[in-house]
Amino acid sequence: MTEQELIAYLIKGDENAFKLLVNTYKKMVYNTVLGFVQNTHDAEDVTQDVFIKVFEGIGKFKQQSKLSTWIYRISITQSLDFNRHKNRKKRLGFLTSLFGADNTPLHHPVDFAHPGVLAENKEQAAILFNAINQLSENQKTAFILQKVQDMSQQKIAEVMGIKEGAVESLLTRAKANLKKLLTDYYSSL
Amino acid sequence: MKNRKEIEQLAEQALQSLETLQLVEANDFLAAKAWQRMQNQRHGVPANYNKLLLRLAAVLLIFVGINCASFYVLNNKTANKTSTATGVGAFANAYGLSNSSDNY
């Protein structure tokens, strides 16, 4: 089935077309989302949300870009929305911890062990993911797309809807910021 | 305490830790789960609506509870007062006393 045919079936609301869409792109979406939300259960939920959004919004897809590019964009938007919502909850959690009975924080940030990282790199990767979370959304997006999806700068520019030069600048700043954050972290040990 | 060179080396190693990252397989049943979830959202009531209803029901229950408790307490007080008044009357009658303050 070609991409055009798949889109046509999706517009009709065909269940088999939906299942084909999910099975074709699930690995791509899940890994992108996992890089952002850094939790396997949350990543699965957000991945489902992404495919529901794709299916419900397929009529608005103008086919000016590839379907995969459009799905990437939805994945990034959904992941960033999820993180914003989670951060709001965390702030509320901090407030509740202030009023906790035993004065202990109720909500601890959890180190993320990415299932795709080699065992010997797990500890360093968890520290790096914590640092990635402190980057701006644009720097984070560019960095994750490059490192997790192994995407070229041209493709990142297409997905983010910016120029290739801007992507290069984002990646340079992201790496410099990460290096500083990691240096500060190791200096404090 | 680590020196600057060691710290920079550790930071560089952490930055390189994602170089060998492998893509993870997604859940095999993701398509079925997502389809089911979509059907639930379309045909069922939204989850937020359920939560709102539960909260309203809880508030209503508390309101009714407070009213019932108030009614019971107030009713009991009236009953006590009546029984006290009846008790005083019976005592006055038994000993030939008048409960009127005008009788000197």
Interface residues (C-beta under 8 A of the other chain):
Chain A: E15 F18 K19 V22 N23 K26 K27 V29 Y30 N31 L34 E44 T47 Q48 F51 I52 F55 E56 H114 P115 G116 V117 L118 N121 Q124 A125 I127 L128 A131 K147 V148 K175 L178 K179 L182 T183 Y185 Y186 S187 L189
Chain B: K2 I7 E8 L10 A11 E12 Q13 A14 L15 S17 L18 E19 T20 L21 Q22 L23 V24 E25 A26 N27 L30 A31 A32 K33 A34 W35 R37 M38 Q41
